[in-house]
Amino acid sequence: MGLLSDPDRSEVVLIGVHGYTSLENLPAVAQNVEALRAALTDPDAWGLPGTAGIQRG
């Protein structure tokens, strides 16, 4: 595997739209974004600092 960016100097933006006005809602999207955040902050995967959070709107 190639070198990964330094997690202490990196930032990630995760965007998942799960609610729609004219389409059926997709609740799994919110869960998938949460799972991806957990994977990115896992020290065995990348180790992004735990302070990297999710802002829900």
C-alpha positions as a Markdown table, in Angstrom:
| # | Residue | x | y | z |
|---|---|---|---|---|
| 1 | Met | 0.0 | 0.0 | 0.0 |
| 2 | Gly | 1.2 | 3.5 | -0.7 |
| 3 | Leu | 1.9 | 6.1 | 2.0 |
| 4 | Leu | -1.0 | 7.7 | 3.6 |
| 5 | Ser | -1.2 | 11.4 | 4.5 |
| 6 | Asp | -0.2 | 12.3 | 8.1 |
| 7 | Pro | -3.5 | 12.0 | 10.0 |
| 8 | Asp | -2.5 | 14.8 | 12.4 |
| 9 | Arg | -2.2 | 17.2 | 9.5 |
| 10 | Ser | -5.2 | 16.0 | 7.6 |
| 11 | Glu | -8.8 | 16.9 | 7.5 |
| 12 | Val | -11.8 | 15.1 | 6.1 |
| 13 | Val | -15.2 | 16.3 | 5.0 |
| 14 | Leu | -18.0 | 13.6 | 4.9 |
| 15 | Ile | -21.3 | 14.6 | 3.3 |
| 16 | Gly | -24.2 | 12.2 | 3.3 |
| 17 | Val | -27.7 | 13.4 | 2.3 |
| 18 | His | -30.3 | 11.1 | 3.7 |
| 19 | Gly | -33.5 | 13.2 | 3.8 |
| 20 | Tyr | -35.3 | 14.4 | 0.7 |
| 21 | Thr | -38.5 | 16.3 | 0.0 |
| 22 | Ser | -39.4 | 14.6 | -3.2 |
| 23 | Leu | -37.7 | 11.2 | -2.9 |
| 24 | Glu | -37.8 | 8.4 | -0.3 |
| 25 | Asn | -35.5 | 9.0 | 2.6 |
| 26 | Leu | -32.3 | 7.0 | 2.9 |
| 27 | Pro | -31.6 | 6.4 | 6.6 |
| 28 | Ala | -28.7 | 4.1 | 5.8 |
| 29 | Val | -26.7 | 7.0 | 4.5 |
| 30 | Ala | -26.4 | 8.5 | 8.0 |
| 31 | Gln | -25.3 | 5.2 | 9.3 |
| 32 | Asn | -22.7 | 4.8 | 6.5 |
| 33 | Val | -21.2 | 8.2 | 7.1 |
| 34 | Glu | -20.9 | 7.3 | 10.8 |
| 35 | Ala | -19.2 | 4.0 | 10.0 |
| 36 | Leu | -16.8 | 5.8 | 7.6 |
| 37 | Arg | -15.9 | 8.3 | 10.3 |
| 38 | Ala | -15.2 | 5.4 | 12.7 |
| 39 | Ala | -13.0 | 3.7 | 10.1 |
| 40 | Leu | -11.0 | 6.9 | 9.4 |
| 41 | Thr | -10.4 | 7.5 | 13.1 |
| 42 | Asp | -9.3 | 3.9 | 13.7 |
| 43 | Pro | -5.6 | 3.8 | 14.4 |
| 44 | Asp | -5.3 | 0.6 | 12.5 |
| 45 | Ala | -6.8 | 2.1 | 9.4 |
| 46 | Trp | -5.7 | 5.7 | 9.2 |
| 47 | Gly | -5.8 | 7.2 | 12.7 |
| 48 | Leu | -7.4 | 10.5 | 12.0 |
| 49 | Pro | -7.7 | 12.3 | 15.4 |
| 50 | Gly | -10.9 | 11.5 | 17.3 |
| 51 | Thr | -11.6 | 15.2 | 17.4 |
| 52 | Ala | -12.7 | 14.9 | 13.8 |
| 53 | Gly | -16.5 | 14.8 | 14.2 |
| 54 | Ile | -19.6 | 14.8 | 12.2 |
| 55 | Gln | -21.9 | 17.8 | 12.0 |
| 56 | Arg | -25.4 | 16.9 | 11.2 |
| 57 | Gly | -27.7 | 19.4 | 9.5 |
